[in-house]
C-alpha cells in the first residue's frame, strides 16, 4: 500500500511538472482572439486606444515568455491580454456613447442658432440705411450651413469625433454674424 501511494504521489508530481512545461496554447489562442476582436472594433480603436495598446503589449510579452519556455508567465500575460482587450471593447462602447451624446447635443443646439441668425440677417436686410456687407454675411451664413450639413453627415455615419470637430466652428461664425448685425443696427439707430 505504501508503495502504491508513493507511485501515485510520484505520478502526480511528474504530471504537475509536465503540466507546467507545456505551452498554455488554449489560453494563448484565447488571448490572440480577444485582442484581434478588440483591434477590429472601431469603437475600441477610436475611444480606447491606450487600453488596446496594453492588450497588444501583454500579447507581445505572452509570446516572448512562451518562446522562453516560461509558460506560467505566458499564461499570466495571456490573462492580462484578454482582460485588457475586453476592457478596450467596453471602454470603446462607453466612449462612443459619450461622443455620440456630445455630438448630438452640439448639433441640436446649433440648429436653432442657424435659424435665429438667418432671421436676424433677413431682418437686417430690411433696415433702411444699415451699413453691412451682406455679401460677406451671406457667405458666412452659407459657410455655417455647409459646416452644419457636414457635421450632420459625419454624425449620421457614426463618426462622432469628426461631427464635433466640424460643428465647433459654427457657433463662432453665427455669433460673428449676429454681432456685426447688432453693431450696424446700433450705428444706424444713432444716425436717426
N, CA, C and O of each residue as an XYZ file, in Angstrom:
768
protein
N       0.803     -1.184      0.000
C       0.000      0.000      0.000
C       0.854      1.258      0.000
O       0.571      2.213     -0.724
N       1.910      1.251      0.825
C       2.789      2.403      0.860
C       3.428      2.623     -0.501
O       3.613      3.756     -0.947
N       3.755      1.531     -1.139
C       4.392      1.629     -2.442
C       3.432      2.240     -3.461
O       3.843      3.037     -4.304
N       2.134      1.861     -3.381
C       1.124      2.398     -4.296
C       0.940      3.896     -4.065
O       0.846      4.652     -5.031
N       0.886      4.338     -2.829
C       0.762      5.767     -2.504
C       1.988      6.514     -3.011
O       1.877      7.615     -3.550
N       3.131      5.922     -2.839
C       4.364      6.542     -3.310
C       4.356      6.686     -4.829
O       4.779      7.714     -5.357
N       3.875      5.658     -5.534
C       3.810      5.700     -7.003
C       2.815      6.763     -7.454
O       3.099      7.532     -8.373
N       1.647      6.809     -6.808
C       0.628      7.813     -7.159
C       1.166      9.213     -6.895
O       0.988     10.120     -7.710
N       1.819      9.382     -5.764
C       2.394     10.687     -5.430
C       3.430     11.097     -6.475
O       3.465     12.253     -6.896
N       4.255     10.171     -6.884
C       5.271     10.442     -7.903
C       4.624     10.801     -9.229
O       5.087     11.713     -9.915
N       3.559     10.096     -9.603
C       2.851     10.384    -10.860
C       2.239     11.785    -10.805
O       2.308     12.533    -11.781
N       1.642     12.139     -9.666
C       1.049     13.478     -9.512
C       2.126     14.554     -9.631
O       1.916     15.566    -10.299
N       3.251     14.349     -9.003
C       4.354     15.324     -9.071
C       4.843     15.450    -10.503
O       5.023     16.563    -10.998
N       5.058     14.333    -11.171
C       5.533     14.363    -12.561
C       4.483     15.019    -13.452
O       4.822     15.810    -14.332
N       3.207     14.693    -13.227
C       2.121     15.292    -14.010
C       2.073     16.801    -13.816
O       1.894     17.558    -14.770
N       2.235     17.222    -12.576
C       2.248     18.658    -12.286
C       3.440     19.314    -12.964
O       3.316     20.391    -13.547
N       4.593     18.665    -12.888
C       5.794     19.212    -13.518
C       5.612     19.300    -15.029
O       5.974     20.306    -15.639
N       5.057     18.260    -15.633
C       4.842     18.274    -17.084
C       3.791     19.300    -17.490
O       3.887     19.913    -18.553
N       2.782     19.481    -16.630
C       1.731     20.460    -16.943
C       2.317     21.865    -16.994
O       1.873     22.698    -17.783
N       3.291     22.121    -16.174
C       3.930     23.440    -16.158
C       4.893     23.607    -17.334
O       5.306     24.724    -17.644
N       5.242     22.526    -17.974
C       6.241     22.598    -19.038
C       5.626     22.542    -20.433
O       6.349     22.413    -21.420
N       4.328     22.636    -20.522
C       3.709     22.685    -21.849
C       3.138     24.082    -22.054
O       2.630     24.695    -21.116
N       3.222     24.570    -23.259
C       2.715     25.925    -23.518
C       1.210     25.988    -23.259
O       0.482     25.047    -23.577
N       0.749     27.091    -22.685
C      -0.696     27.252    -22.443
C      -1.389     27.669    -23.746
O      -1.901     28.781    -23.873
N      -1.387     26.747    -24.699
C      -1.861     27.036    -26.059
C      -3.292     27.562    -26.068
O      -3.597     28.535    -26.758
N      -4.158     26.924    -25.310
C      -5.564     27.356    -25.302
C      -5.690     28.789    -24.781
O      -6.408     29.605    -25.359
N      -4.997     29.086    -23.699
C      -5.035     30.445    -23.137
C      -4.443     31.457    -24.114
O      -4.968     32.558    -24.280
N      -3.362     31.072    -24.745
C      -2.712     31.972    -25.698
C      -3.616     32.237    -26.906
O      -3.711     33.368    -27.383
N      -4.266     31.200    -27.387
C      -5.191     31.384    -28.519
C      -6.366     32.280    -28.144
O      -6.806     33.113    -28.937
N      -6.865     32.097    -26.927
C      -7.960     32.958    -26.458
C      -7.494     34.416    -26.376
O      -8.241     35.333    -26.717
N      -6.274     34.618    -25.930
C      -5.729     35.978    -25.835
C      -5.594     36.593    -27.223
O      -5.965     37.748    -27.434
N      -5.072     35.835    -28.154
C      -4.921     36.331    -29.530
C      -6.288     36.685    -30.109
O      -6.447     37.731    -30.739
N      -7.270     35.816    -29.896
C      -8.627     36.078    -30.399
C      -9.225     37.331    -29.763
O      -9.844     38.145    -30.447
N      -9.038     37.481    -28.458
C      -9.603     38.641    -27.758
C      -8.990     39.942    -28.261
O      -9.705     40.914    -28.505
N      -7.682     39.963    -28.416
C      -7.005     41.181    -28.890
C      -7.390     41.460    -30.344
O      -7.589     42.616    -30.718
N      -7.495     40.434    -31.150
C      -7.905     40.620    -32.552
C      -9.308     41.207    -32.627
O      -9.566     42.104    -33.430
N     -10.217     40.701    -31.790
C     -11.583     41.252    -31.750
C     -11.551     42.731    -31.395
O     -12.223     43.543    -32.031
N     -10.777     43.075    -30.390
C     -10.691     44.477    -29.961
C     -10.056     45.349    -31.051
O     -10.497     46.475    -31.283
N      -9.025     44.828    -31.714
C      -8.368     45.593    -32.778
C      -9.288     45.832    -33.972
O      -9.110     46.798    -34.714
N     -10.257     44.965    -34.155
C     -11.193     45.096    -35.273
C     -12.480     45.821    -34.887
O     -13.388     45.947    -35.708
N     -12.566     46.288    -33.670
C     -13.740     47.036    -33.223
C     -13.423     48.528    -33.350
O     -12.530     49.042    -32.676
N     -14.162     49.211    -34.214
C     -13.886     50.627    -34.490
C     -13.975     51.483    -33.229
O     -13.171     52.397    -33.043
N     -14.941     51.194    -32.367
C     -15.088     51.993    -31.141
C     -13.901     51.777    -30.204
O     -13.406     52.730    -29.602
N     -13.447     50.547    -30.078
C     -12.289     50.268    -29.215
C     -11.056     50.984    -29.752
O     -10.292     51.574    -28.988
N     -10.865     50.931    -31.058
C      -9.706     51.589    -31.667
C      -9.785     53.105    -31.469
O      -8.785     53.748    -31.148
N     -10.979     53.668    -31.663
C     -11.151     55.119    -31.595
C     -11.152     55.657    -30.173
O     -10.530     56.683    -29.897
N     -11.845     54.975    -29.270
C     -12.076     55.549    -27.945
C     -11.333     54.850    -26.810
O     -11.398     55.310    -25.670
N     -10.629     53.756    -27.087
C      -9.911     53.044    -26.023
C      -8.529     52.631    -26.497
O      -8.067     51.525    -26.214
N      -7.877     53.524    -27.217
C      -6.572     53.226    -27.798
C      -5.520     52.818    -26.786
O      -4.749     51.891    -27.032
N      -5.477     53.504    -25.642
C      -4.460     53.181    -24.633
C      -4.669     51.790    -24.053
O      -3.705     51.063    -23.812
N      -5.909     51.424    -23.832
C      -6.206     50.090    -23.304
C      -5.862     49.028    -24.337
O      -5.366     47.953    -23.999
N      -6.128     49.338    -25.584
C      -5.797     48.414    -26.670
C      -4.277     48.231    -26.782
O      -3.801     47.130    -27.058
N      -3.534     49.291    -26.571
C      -2.057     49.195    -26.577
C      -1.600     48.267    -25.452
O      -0.696     47.453    -25.643
N      -2.226     48.390    -24.275
C      -1.864     47.498    -23.158
C      -2.156     46.040    -23.512
O      -1.383     45.148    -23.163
N      -3.269     45.798    -24.203
C      -3.611     44.431    -24.606
C      -2.571     43.891    -25.583
O      -2.138     42.744    -25.469
N      -2.173     44.725    -26.544
C      -1.146     44.296    -27.513
C       0.187     44.031    -26.815
O       0.875     43.056    -27.119
N       0.544     44.912    -25.874
C       1.800     44.727    -25.134
C       1.780     43.415    -24.342
O       2.772     42.687    -24.315
N       0.664     43.124    -23.708
C       0.552     41.878    -22.946
C       0.664     40.675    -23.878
O       1.261     39.658    -23.524
N       0.089     40.799    -25.064
C       0.179     39.721    -26.056
C       1.632     39.509    -26.494
O       2.091     38.374    -26.629
N       2.337     40.603    -26.710
C       3.753     40.518    -27.083
C       4.566     39.867    -25.962
O       5.404     39.000    -26.213
N       4.307     40.294    -24.728
C       5.006     39.709    -23.575
C       4.658     38.226    -23.432
O       5.518     37.407    -23.109
N       3.385     37.891    -23.675
C       2.952     36.495    -23.601
C       3.776     35.647    -24.565
O       4.287     34.591    -24.192
N       3.902     36.109    -25.788
C       4.632     35.347    -26.802
C       6.116     35.230    -26.437
O       6.729     34.178    -26.616
N       6.677     36.323    -25.924
C       8.091     36.288    -25.529
C       8.310     35.286    -24.392
O       9.294     34.547    -24.393
N       7.402     35.265    -23.436
C       7.518     34.323    -22.319
C       7.341     32.883    -22.803
O       8.051     31.985    -22.349
N       6.410     32.663    -23.710
C       6.195     31.311    -24.249
C       7.425     30.863    -25.032
O       7.847     29.711    -24.924
N       8.001     31.774    -25.823
C       9.204     31.441    -26.581
C      10.376     31.085    -25.658
O      11.230     30.269    -26.005
N      10.398     31.713    -24.474
C      11.449     31.448    -23.495
C      11.091     30.287    -22.567
O      11.804     30.007    -21.603
N       9.983     29.618    -22.868
C       9.509     28.451    -22.111
C       9.166     28.780    -20.662
O       9.262     27.926    -19.780
N       8.764     30.030    -20.428
C       8.262     30.435    -19.110
C       6.729     30.445    -19.223
O       6.094     31.494    -19.338
N       6.176     29.250    -19.186
C       4.765     29.055    -19.519
C       3.808     29.626    -18.480
O       2.729     30.104    -18.830
N       4.189     29.583    -17.215
C       3.312     30.178    -16.195
C       3.184     31.682    -16.429
O       2.095     32.250    -16.345
N       4.299     32.301    -16.719
C       4.288     33.737    -17.000
C       3.519     34.036    -18.291
O       2.787     35.022    -18.371
N       3.691     33.180    -19.293
C       2.960     33.355    -20.559
C       1.461     33.268    -20.306
O       0.683     34.028    -20.882
N       1.059     32.338    -19.442
C      -0.361     32.193    -19.118
C      -0.883     33.446    -18.414
O      -2.002     33.887    -18.678
N      -0.082     34.013    -17.529
C      -0.475     35.253    -16.842
C      -0.632     36.411    -17.838
O      -1.588     37.183    -17.764
N       0.315     36.515    -18.763
C       0.212     37.567    -19.776
C      -0.987     37.342    -20.703
O      -1.602     38.301    -21.170
N      -1.311     36.094    -20.964
C      -2.495     35.788    -21.778
C      -3.747     36.294    -21.073
O      -4.613     36.907    -21.698
N      -3.841     36.036    -19.773
C      -4.991     36.518    -18.995
C      -5.031     38.046    -18.988
O      -6.099     38.649    -19.087
N      -3.861     38.658    -18.870
C      -3.784     40.122    -18.887
C      -4.222     40.674    -20.247
O      -4.932     41.678    -20.307
N      -3.809     40.033    -21.322
C      -4.193     40.468    -22.672
C      -5.697     40.349    -22.872
O      -6.326     41.235    -23.450
N      -6.266     39.260    -22.396
C      -7.712     39.063    -22.517
C      -8.457     40.137    -21.734
O      -9.408     40.729    -22.243
N      -8.034     40.389    -20.511
C      -8.697     41.395    -19.677
C      -8.594     42.787    -20.314
O      -9.573     43.532    -20.334
N      -7.432     43.130    -20.825
C      -7.252     44.450    -21.448
C      -8.070     44.567    -22.730
O      -8.638     45.623    -23.007
N      -8.135     43.497    -23.512
C      -8.928     43.524    -24.747
C     -10.412     43.693    -24.429
O     -11.110     44.459    -25.094
N     -10.887     42.983    -23.421
C     -12.294     43.118    -23.023
C     -12.578     44.520    -22.499
O     -13.637     45.088    -22.766
N     -11.633     45.069    -21.756
C     -11.794     46.443    -21.256
C     -11.799     47.438    -22.408
O     -12.558     48.406    -22.382
N     -10.969     47.216    -23.414
C     -10.952     48.098    -24.589
C     -12.303     48.077    -25.289
O     -12.800     49.120    -25.715
N     -12.897     46.903    -25.409
C     -14.222     46.803    -26.037
C     -15.275     47.562    -25.229
O     -16.092     48.294    -25.787
N     -15.243     47.378    -23.916
C     -16.203     48.061    -23.038
C     -15.980     49.574    -23.062
O     -16.927     50.347    -23.209
N     -14.725     49.986    -22.918
C     -14.406     51.420    -22.936
C     -14.747     52.048    -24.288
O     -15.164     53.204    -24.360
N     -14.564     51.272    -25.353
C     -14.899     51.765    -26.685
C     -16.378     52.061    -26.813
O     -16.771     53.094    -27.354
N     -17.197     51.148    -26.311
C     -18.652     51.365    -26.354
C     -19.044     52.576    -25.518
O     -19.869     53.389    -25.936
N     -18.454     52.690    -24.346
C     -18.750     53.825    -23.469
C     -18.303     55.133    -24.115
O     -19.037     56.121    -24.096
N     -17.111     55.138    -24.681
C     -16.594     56.344    -25.336
C     -17.435     56.742    -26.532
O     -17.682     57.929    -26.747
N     -17.878     55.769    -27.313
C     -18.716     56.067    -28.479
C     -20.052     56.648    -28.038
O     -20.559     57.583    -28.658
N     -20.620     56.103    -26.977
C     -21.899     56.629    -26.475
C     -21.736     58.058    -25.983
O     -22.595     58.905    -26.230
N     -20.649     58.327    -25.294
C     -20.382     59.676    -24.788
C     -20.168     60.649    -25.947
O     -20.699     61.760    -25.943
N     -19.386     60.221    -26.933
C     -19.118     61.073    -28.097
C     -20.397     61.320    -28.893
O     -20.630     62.425    -29.383
N     -21.218     60.286    -29.017
C     -22.490     60.440    -29.731
C     -23.368     61.472    -29.038
O     -23.965     62.331    -29.689
N     -23.443     61.383    -27.719
C     -24.258     62.325    -26.957
C     -23.718     63.751    -27.107
O     -24.488     64.691    -27.309
N     -22.407     63.908    -27.009
C     -21.800     65.238    -27.153
C     -22.095     65.813    -28.539
O     -22.473     66.977    -28.667
N     -21.920     64.991    -29.569
C     -22.163     65.459    -30.936
C     -23.637     65.790    -31.141
O     -23.964     66.805    -31.756
N     -24.524     64.949    -30.635
C     -25.966     65.199    -30.784
C     -26.367     66.493    -30.090
O     -27.123     67.291    -30.644
N     -25.861     66.700    -28.879
C     -26.180     67.931    -28.146
C     -25.678     69.160    -28.891
O     -26.384     70.164    -28.990
N     -24.465     69.080    -29.412
C     -23.895     70.205    -30.139
C     -24.704     70.499    -31.400
O     -25.052     71.652    -31.657
N     -25.002     69.474    -32.180
C     -25.778     69.674    -33.409
C     -27.180     70.196    -33.107
O     -27.681     71.072    -33.812
N     -27.808     69.666    -32.072
C     -29.156     70.125    -31.713
C     -29.166     71.568    -31.230
O     -30.150     72.278    -31.436
N     -28.098     72.010    -30.597
C     -28.050     73.397    -30.125
C     -27.723     74.370    -31.256
O     -28.092     75.543    -31.194
N     -27.041     73.893    -32.275
C     -26.655     74.770    -33.387
C     -27.830     75.036    -34.330
O     -27.942     76.129    -34.885
N     -28.688     74.062    -34.510
C     -29.808     74.218    -35.453
C     -30.664     75.446    -35.151
O     -30.931     76.220    -36.069
N     -31.109     75.666    -33.905
C     -31.897     76.874    -33.638
C     -31.082     78.162    -33.804
O     -31.626     79.204    -34.172
N     -29.784     78.083    -33.532
C     -28.933     79.265    -33.719
C     -28.852     79.646    -35.188
O     -28.834     80.830    -35.524
N     -28.804     78.654    -36.061
C     -28.778     78.935    -37.504
C     -30.079     79.626    -37.917
O     -30.065     80.617    -38.647
N     -31.195     79.091    -37.440
C     -32.498     79.685    -37.768
C     -32.577     81.113    -37.236
O     -33.028     82.016    -37.941
N     -32.137     81.318    -35.993
C     -32.162     82.653    -35.385
C     -31.298     83.628    -36.183
O     -31.717     84.750    -36.467
N     -30.109     83.199    -36.535
C     -29.188     84.074    -37.264
C     -29.728     84.391    -38.654
O     -29.618     85.525    -39.120
N     -30.308     83.399    -39.314
C     -30.922     83.651    -40.627
C     -32.032     84.687    -40.506
O     -32.163     85.564    -41.360
N     -32.827     84.587    -39.451
C     -33.905     85.555    -39.222
C     -33.371     86.955    -38.995
O     -33.900     87.926    -39.536
N     -32.318     87.055    -38.189
C     -31.716     88.359    -37.921
C     -31.112     88.950    -39.194
O     -31.204     90.155    -39.430
N     -30.503     88.107    -40.002
C     -29.907     88.578    -41.259
C     -30.998     89.053    -42.215
O     -30.845     90.088    -42.864
N     -32.087     88.311    -42.307
C     -33.205     88.717    -43.168
C     -33.801     90.033    -42.685
O     -34.132     90.901    -43.493
N     -33.939     90.184    -41.374
C     -34.484     91.432    -40.816
C     -33.537     92.597    -41.082
O     -33.989     93.701    -41.387
N     -32.234     92.368    -40.972
C     -31.259     93.438    -41.209
C     -31.310     93.921    -42.648
O     -31.096     95.103    -42.918
N     -31.586     93.028    -43.555
C     -31.667     93.407    -44.970
C     -32.849     94.346    -45.238
O     -32.882     95.026    -46.263
N     -33.808     94.382    -44.325
C     -34.978     95.238    -44.483
C     -34.779     96.631    -43.876
O     -35.593     97.529    -44.094
N     -33.703     96.804    -43.120
C     -33.452     98.081    -42.454
C     -32.851     99.066    -43.451
O     -31.831     98.794    -44.085
N     -33.503    100.208    -43.573
C     -33.023    101.263    -44.478
C     -31.741    101.888    -43.924
O     -31.664    102.220    -42.741
N     -30.755    102.041    -44.774
C     -29.523    102.744    -44.421
C     -28.545    101.959    -43.566
O     -27.536    102.515    -43.131
N     -28.805    100.714    -43.319
C     -27.873     99.928    -42.485
C     -26.598     99.666    -43.292
O     -26.656     99.339    -44.477
N     -25.473     99.812    -42.644
C     -24.175     99.654    -43.296
C     -23.613     98.261    -42.990
O     -22.923     98.051    -41.992
N     -23.927     97.334    -43.868
C     -23.441     95.963    -43.705
C     -23.014     95.413    -45.054
O     -23.589     95.748    -46.090
N     -22.005     94.572    -45.025
C     -21.591     93.858    -46.236
C     -22.397     92.565    -46.271
O     -21.972     91.533    -45.753
N     -23.576     92.645    -46.898
C     -24.471     91.493    -46.912
C     -23.886     90.317    -47.692
O     -24.179     89.160    -47.392
N     -23.068     90.615    -48.684
C     -22.429     89.517    -49.420
C     -21.529     88.697    -48.496
O     -21.546     87.466    -48.532
N     -20.745     89.388    -47.671
C     -19.863     88.694    -46.725
C     -20.684     87.936    -45.681
O     -20.354     86.809    -45.313
N     -21.760     88.574    -45.210
C     -22.611     87.904    -44.224
C     -23.288     86.674    -44.825
O     -23.401     85.639    -44.170
N     -23.737     86.794    -46.078
C     -24.348     85.643    -46.754
C     -23.338     84.513    -46.933
O     -23.680     83.340    -46.780
N     -22.084     84.867    -47.258
C     -21.043     83.839    -47.396
C     -20.786     83.152    -46.052
O     -20.646     81.930    -45.987
N     -20.726     83.952    -44.983
C     -20.518     83.364    -43.656
C     -21.685     82.454    -43.263
O     -21.497     81.387    -42.679
N     -22.888     82.907    -43.601
C     -24.077     82.099    -43.288
C     -24.038     80.790    -44.072
O     -24.332     79.723    -43.532
N     -23.674     80.880    -45.340
C     -23.565     79.674    -46.173
C     -22.482     78.746    -45.626
O     -22.641     77.526    -45.628
N     -21.398     79.326    -45.167
C     -20.308     78.536    -44.592
C     -20.778     77.795    -43.334
O     -20.461     76.621    -43.141
N     -21.527     78.484    -42.494
C     -22.046     77.856    -41.273
C     -23.002     76.720    -41.623
O     -22.961     75.659    -40.999
N     -23.854     76.934    -42.606
C     -24.820     75.900    -43.003
C     -24.108     74.699    -43.636
O     -24.490     73.551    -43.409
N     -23.079     74.974    -44.425
C     -22.308     73.890    -45.037
C     -21.597     73.069    -43.960
O     -21.581     71.840    -44.015
N     -21.013     73.760    -42.986
C     -20.336     73.064    -41.886
C     -21.338     72.245    -41.076
O     -21.029     71.134    -40.646
N     -22.534     72.789    -40.869
C     -23.562     72.057    -40.117
C     -23.985     70.803    -40.884
O     -24.171     69.742    -40.288
N     -24.134     70.925    -42.195
C     -24.505     69.757    -43.008
C     -23.397     68.708    -42.975
O     -23.675     67.512    -42.887
N     -22.145     69.152    -43.047
C     -21.015     68.211    -42.994
C     -20.944     67.532    -41.630
O     -20.672     66.335    -41.544
N     -21.188     68.293    -40.566
C     -21.186     67.718    -39.219
C     -22.312     66.703    -39.071
O     -22.125     65.639    -38.481
N     -23.475     67.035    -39.608
C     -24.603     66.105    -39.541
C     -24.303     64.834    -40.330
O     -24.658     63.735    -39.904
N     -23.654     64.984    -41.470
C     -23.280     63.833    -42.281
C     -22.314     62.925    -41.524
O     -22.453     61.702    -41.548
N     -21.343     63.527    -40.856
C     -20.405     62.735    -40.045
C     -21.140     62.037    -38.909
O     -20.876     60.873    -38.609
N     -22.057     62.753    -38.285
C     -22.851     62.163    -37.198
C     -23.653     60.980    -37.710
O     -23.686     59.926    -37.074
N     -24.300     61.148    -38.857
C     -25.108     60.069    -39.435
C     -24.259     58.849    -39.790
O     -24.758     57.724    -39.807
N     -22.968     59.079    -40.074
C     -22.046     57.988    -40.393
C     -21.381     57.422    -39.128
O     -20.452     56.620    -39.217
N     -21.863     57.846    -37.953
C     -21.336     57.412    -36.646
C     -19.896     57.839    -36.417
O     -19.180     57.218    -35.631
N     -19.472     58.886    -37.092
C     -18.140     59.452    -36.883
C     -18.312     60.673    -35.980
O     -18.273     61.813    -36.441
N     -18.501     60.411    -34.691
C     -18.909     61.446    -33.753
C     -17.813     62.471    -33.471
O     -18.097     63.662    -33.337
N     -16.585     62.024    -33.382
C     -15.490     62.984    -33.168
C     -15.400     63.968    -34.326
O     -15.218     65.168    -34.119
N     -15.528     63.456    -35.537
C     -15.479     64.317    -36.715
C     -16.671     65.273    -36.723
O     -16.531     66.435    -37.106
N     -17.832     64.794    -36.306
C     -19.020     65.648    -36.242
C     -18.781     66.811    -35.286
O     -19.123     67.952    -35.597
N     -18.205     66.531    -34.140
C     -17.915     67.590    -33.166
C     -16.886     68.567    -33.737
O     -17.043     69.783    -33.627
N     -15.839     68.023    -34.344
C     -14.795     68.876    -34.927
C     -15.369     69.805    -35.992
O     -15.002     70.978    -36.059
N     -16.260     69.287    -36.818
C     -16.853     70.101    -37.879
C     -17.875     71.091    -37.335
O     -18.064     72.159    -37.916
N     -18.534     70.757    -36.235
C     -19.581     71.623    -35.690
C     -19.039     72.733    -34.791
O     -19.676     73.780    -34.667
N     -17.904     72.535    -34.176
C     -17.391     73.522    -33.219
C     -17.175     74.921    -33.803
O     -17.448     75.895    -33.102
N     -16.706     75.076    -35.030
C     -16.505     76.440    -35.544
C     -17.811     77.160    -35.926
O     -17.788     78.361    -36.195
N     -18.926     76.458    -35.953
C     -20.174     77.056    -36.422
C     -20.666     78.153    -35.474
O     -21.034     79.239    -35.920
N     -20.673     77.879    -34.209
C     -21.186     78.849    -33.234
C     -20.434     80.181    -33.301
O     -21.085     81.226    -33.290
N     -19.114     80.198    -33.370
C     -18.421     81.489    -33.502
C     -18.770     82.225    -34.807
O     -18.848     83.453    -34.823
N     -18.978     81.481    -35.890
C     -19.368     82.120    -37.154
C     -20.714     82.808    -36.984
O     -20.884     83.965    -37.366
N     -21.670     82.086    -36.407
C     -23.007     82.650    -36.198
C     -22.961     83.832    -35.241
O     -23.638     84.837    -35.456
N     -22.183     83.714    -34.214
C     -22.037     84.809    -33.251
C     -21.440     86.040    -33.926
O     -21.861     87.167    -33.663
N     -20.460     85.820    -34.795
C     -19.854     86.938    -35.523
C     -20.852     87.637    -36.422
O     -20.850     88.864    -36.521
N     -21.704     86.868    -37.076
C     -22.736     87.459    -37.941
C     -23.691     88.303    -37.101
O     -23.999     89.443    -37.450
N     -24.154     87.730    -35.989
C     -25.099     88.459    -35.135
C     -24.463     89.711    -34.536
O     -25.130     90.736    -34.397
N     -23.194     89.639    -34.186
C     -22.502     90.809    -33.633
C     -22.406     91.919    -34.668
O     -22.658     93.081    -34.349
N     -22.044     91.580    -35.906
C     -21.957     92.607    -36.953
C     -23.323     93.236    -37.228
O     -23.427     94.444    -37.440
N     -24.362     92.410    -37.222
C     -25.710     92.938    -37.430
C     -26.090     93.876    -36.286
O     -26.611     94.967    -36.516
N     -25.828     93.446    -35.064
C     -26.157     94.256    -33.887
C     -25.402     95.577    -33.897
O     -25.981     96.638    -33.664
N     -24.091     95.502    -34.172
C     -23.283     96.727    -34.207
C     -23.795     97.682    -35.286
O     -23.879     98.888    -35.049
N     -24.135     97.164    -36.458
C     -24.630     98.002    -37.557
C     -25.995     98.586    -37.205
O     -26.285     99.734    -37.546
N     -26.842     97.799    -36.522
C     -28.161     98.302    -36.130
C     -28.016     99.438    -35.120
O     -28.731    100.437    -35.200
N     -27.103     99.288    -34.180
C     -26.862    100.346    -33.194
C     -26.349    101.615    -33.904
O     -26.818    102.718    -33.625
N     -25.403    101.448    -34.802
C     -24.853    102.603    -35.531
C     -25.935    103.274    -36.363
O     -25.961    104.502    -36.448
N     -26.818    102.516    -36.971
C     -27.905    103.066    -37.788
C     -28.900    103.827    -36.910
O     -29.384    104.887    -37.308
N     -29.204    103.314    -35.753
C     -30.157    103.981    -34.859
C     -29.592    105.287    -34.303
O     -30.352    106.213    -34.019
N     -28.299    105.375    -34.148
C     -27.660    106.613    -33.655
C     -27.711    107.719    -34.696
O     -27.740    108.903    -34.361
N     -27.720    107.321    -35.964
C     -27.750    108.307    -37.053
C     -29.110    108.977    -37.161
O     -29.212    110.083    -37.691
N     -30.139    108.334    -36.676
C     -31.503    108.869    -36.833
C     -31.822    109.890    -35.836
O     -32.928    110.432    -35.839
